[in-house]
Amino acid sequence: MPGDGTNAAPIRDRPPPARLLDVTRLISRAGRPGALTGIDRVELAYLDWLCGLDTPVFALARTRGGYVLVTRAGMVALAVALRAGAWPPARPFDRALRPQHPDRARAEGLLRRHAVGRCLTPGLARMLRRHLPPGTACYNVGHANLTARTLRGLAAVPGGRLAVMIHDTIPLDYPDYARAGVPQAFAAKLARVSARADMVIYNSADTRARAQAHMARMGRVPPGLVAPLGIDPPRPDPAALPPDLPPTAPYFIALGTIEPRKNHALLLDVWEGFADDLPPGGVPTLVIAGRRGWRNERTFARLDAARARGLPIIERADLSDGAIAALLDGAAALLQPSLAEGYGLPPLEAAAQGTPVICTDLPIYRETLGAFPVYLSGRDAYPWRQAILEFAQGRGRPGDKDRAGPDIPTWQAHFDTLFSTGG
């Protein structure tokens, strides 16, 4: 039944003859500072997986100059450039298409250099039929380029099969947390997935239940597969930290975009209270690693005021994965007071490094983290204050509270699950 969390994806008799990944989201990340987002990492993991297969593989991207199709060589070059943050020089044509976004121009130019097929928007179906073997499995795992035109083009491949990953339905479940227009756009996107996907991949049973409830109202619930996302924590790189990091212990870290649902306001309540009633030098440091997002001007103003007041709060928007891993290694705990989450990679990554986690009591965290974290309400700052003080004093480590570490999911297990359906 829809939403029951069981895997009911149709099983193929044999593996597909070829696979295609939409990388439109990944090339859009070119030049953006800091670590990749959680969804970016998923798309990159799929790119790595496909590059390692023996069967023919392709990547598709929608660019300013139309659609571009590349094979393995272009996919490997894309993965290397993404990790290095270094792109080949843009040619005049690329620069002319993206005059305001030089890094995006270079990324799209890289794909054009390796293209086996290029077309303007109306020619997508014809291009894909020409280059893709019948029965190709197509994947979109980035919540991007799920346009009617793209989905019709993929459907034109004879015997092809489209698998779409849904990471969360937060814009529909919590529209007040989204930017203007996003809930409506997401609803339209999910309706297209409902109508056209042959299979939907979910990161958790919680996400599956939420998404299928919405799609049931849209008229069709495609077969679904729950495959937890793999956790591959980056190697800590202390040399990548700026001079003011790490701070003097004890310190705590909060990861993620500073947006309303991440609930940084609760942490500011705690730290402002510390400043009022703890002795000088007795306030632990809070490191907020994430860029400023949307609809959160009051929190931004409080952050600015906290720094002006001298509170030990450090805000960084451009830390690399290795730098963040180094911070997690020395942190007293990861703080995750989110009011809504899709999968919540940071707590799992922290747990994989053995860093304690204090988080909101959300169903997705119960599903993925079990008894490992300290669970608290996201609406009451006082328990957070008490827990943070305990951890700052070394009295809150999970081992001291008999909290078993969670089973950290792997990408191998994720793709084994996908393979079990012939996907």
VOMAR-198601 format. One record per residue (C-alpha): residue in one letter; x, y, z. Coordinates in pm, whole numbers, plus 50000, padded with zeros to 5 digits. Each point is the difference from the previous one (the first is absolute). Example, Ala and Ser with C-alpha at 12.3 -4.5 7.8 and 13.67 -1.06 7.14 Angstrom:
! VOMAR-198601
a512304955050780/s501375034449934/
//
This chain:
! VOMAR-198601
m500005000050000/p501265035349935/g502085013850282/d500624967150181/g503775003149959/t500424966449823/n501854996249670/a497674991949716/a501955011349693/p499504978549690/i502834975349940/r501564996849656/d500974966249862/r503445013149910/p502105031250060/p499485028949762/p502355002149699/a501015035750090/r499435026150268/l499615037849987/l500305025650281/d498675035549988/v502845022650125/t498295033649952/r500145007450372/l503684991150030/i501195023849730/s497945027550162/r502254997050309/a503125011249812/g501615029350177/r497794999150307/p502075003350316/g500184974450274/a499054963550022/l497514982749775/t496464997550135/g498504966650097/i498134996249671/d503145009949808/r501894972150173/v497344974749904/e500195009849633/l503804998250015/a499824965350158/y497794988549712/l502455015249754/d502874980750161/w497954968050001/l499155002349633/c503595008149904/g501074967550166/l497574977549812/d500994978349703/t496845007549803/p499525031249783/v499235031250204/f498885035049909/a499385033350169/l497475026049890/a499965036850091/r497755029049909/t502215030149929/r499435035349880/g500784987749647/g497674970050010/y500444963950106/v503414983250008/l500604962350008/v503394985650103/t501404965250051/r502424986450260/a502965022449914/g497935031350051/m498534986450322/v503444992550144/a501215034749903/l496965015350171/a500604980650322/v503685010150006/a499205036849939/l497325000550269/r502314986050264/a502935022049903/g497885031149951/a502025006049684/w498365003249660/p501565003549654/p499995034749846/a496735010249841/r499965004949627/p498425031349849/f496754981449930/d499744988450362/r500735034850135/a497415015549770/l497304976850136/r500875006250367/p501565034850014/q498985005350363/h501044965350121/p503534991749884/d500334968050206/r496694986749869/a501205008949650/r503164979350054/a498034970550137/e497584999849709/g502965004249764/l501644969050148/l496954979349911/r499845014549649/r503624989949942/h499074964050078/a496574999949839/v498854971049787/g496695017749947/r498725035750023/c496615014449917/l497705029050057/t497024993750226/p497554987049735/g502484973949877/l500574981150326/a497904969149923/r501614995949658/m503525003550144/l499384974750277/r498474974449764/r503055003549777/h502614994350271/l498414979150276/p499444962649966/p496404988250040/g499314991450362/t502395025950149/a499425007150368/c499885037450067/y500565015650343/n499175034450135/v501165002450362/g500475037650041/h496485015250004/a501135020049692/n499025000249632/l496764981350066/t498325020549729/a497194987349781/r502265003049695/t502824979950158/l497714972550127/r498304996949661/g503404997249836/l501104972250233/a496714981949947/a500704999549626/v502824974450045/p498474966149901/g499664977950305/g501725026050217/r499335002650370/l500065031850208/a500954998850369/v499705032350200/m501295005350353/i497855020350238/h502055013550290/d497215017350191/t496655017449965/i500805028850234/p498685027249762/l496564983450015/d500054989050363/y501405032950136/p499325027149739/d500705027750253/y503664989850001/a500415002649622/r500865028949775/a497135016749818/g498754978849712/v501924968750097/p497014979850137/q498065005549676/a502994991349784/f500764969050207/a496384988349980/a500125002749621/k503294980949992/l498654972350223/a496884997549785/r502204993649695/v501904973250193/s496684984750105/a498844998349640/r503204989049825/a502474982250231/d500334962449966/m501554998250345/v500575024450286/i503034995750224/y499585012150359/n502735006450255/s497834987950287/a496654985050089/d499035033650147/t500615018049670/r498164972649813/a496915003050218/r499875037949960/a500624999949623/q497564972149925/a497275017450199/h500425030649777/m500174979549679/a496904980350094/r498095032949991/m501575007249662/g498544968349849/r502884975149969/v502554984950238/p502914984849805/p501744969050135/g502465010050270/l503294988650146/v501465009950339/a503805001049979/p501775019250280/l502705023549878/g503594990050051/i502185018850245/d503595005049893/p501425026050240/p502865020149852/r503464997050150/p500585027250263/d502355026549862/p501145023450281/a502235018649752/a496875011649816/l498715018850306/p500325038050013/p502295015150268/d497195005550254/l498884963549990/p499744977350182/p499105021250302/t501144991950349/a498094970250134/p497284994850091/y498175009749686/f496884988649817/i499214999749631/a496795005049805/l499994990749630/g497685011349725/t498545030049824/i498745026650240/e496314997849910/p496874999550218/r499534962350024/k503564995050125/n498975019250314/h503235018650069/a497865024250202/l499794974150278/l503794998050021/l500205037950017/d497534999050289/v502334975950181/w503195019549934/e498445033550089/g498924984250329/f503524986850059/a501415035049955/d497565013750255/d500684975850285/l503274981049949/p503315014650122/p502325016649745/g501884973649809/g497534973350102/v497885000949684/p500784972349748/t500485009849637/l497354993749735/v501224994949642/i497275004049737/a501194985249671/g497605009549724/r499065028549773/r497185024250073/g496804989149831/w496565015449966/r497125014150204/n502165002250309/e500875036850033/r499285001250373/t502444971650065/f502625016749780/a499605032250202/r500374980550326/l503194983749870/d501445033949914/a499015013650341/a501504969850179/r503365005649834/a499885037250081/r499304990650361/g502994976950007/l498154966950036/p502194970149903/i498074992349681/i501974993949679/e498164999949667/r501644984549691/a498404994749661/d502904987149792/l501604971050184/s501074969649801/d498844964850081/g503424992150149/a499905031050221/i496534991550127/a501094964350075/a502945014050199/l497635021950201/l497704970650068/d502954980050131/g500615024750281/a496455011550072/a498304992450328/a496894992249795/l498185007549678/l496895020950064/q497094994049763/p496835017750123/s498204997149663/l496235002349997/a499784979849676/e502454977849812/g500024977449698/y502884976650081/g502345020850214/l503514990449890/p501995020450259/p498914979350304/l500824967549821/e503375013449890/a500725011650355/a499004966150138/a502274982949747/q502895020550143/g498994991950357/t498895035650073/p497025002750239/v496745013349858/i497345021150167/c497025003249770/t496295006349975/d497764969950054/l498934994749637/p498804967149847/i502804999949742/y502675002150271/r498384971750195/e500044979449680/t503625006849905/l501755006150333/g498154977950246/a501025005850362/f503295017649922/p499015036950038/v498625019950285/y496485008449878/l498385033050104/s497045021449905/g500735026149736/r497735024850175/d501515001950351/a503475015150045/y500434990350365/p500694962549948/w502495009549728/r501785022950242/q500274972450260/a501194973849750/i502575023549847/l501425008250342/e500284962950082/f501854993049676/a502235030550047/q501034985850337/g500674965649851/r497004984050169/g497874993049694/r501914976349775/p497754973049849/g502114972050148/d499335013450349/k496294997849933/d500104965049846/r498925012749661/a500894974849731/g501515013849682/p497734998149695/d500584977049705/i501555024049751/p498564993249652/t502394995549710/w499745008749633/q500744963849916/a496884989550189/h498005027649828/f501024988649653/d499594963450090/t496385008350085/l499625017649668/f501614970749817/s497564976250167/t497255015349786/g502104997949683/g500355037750012/
//
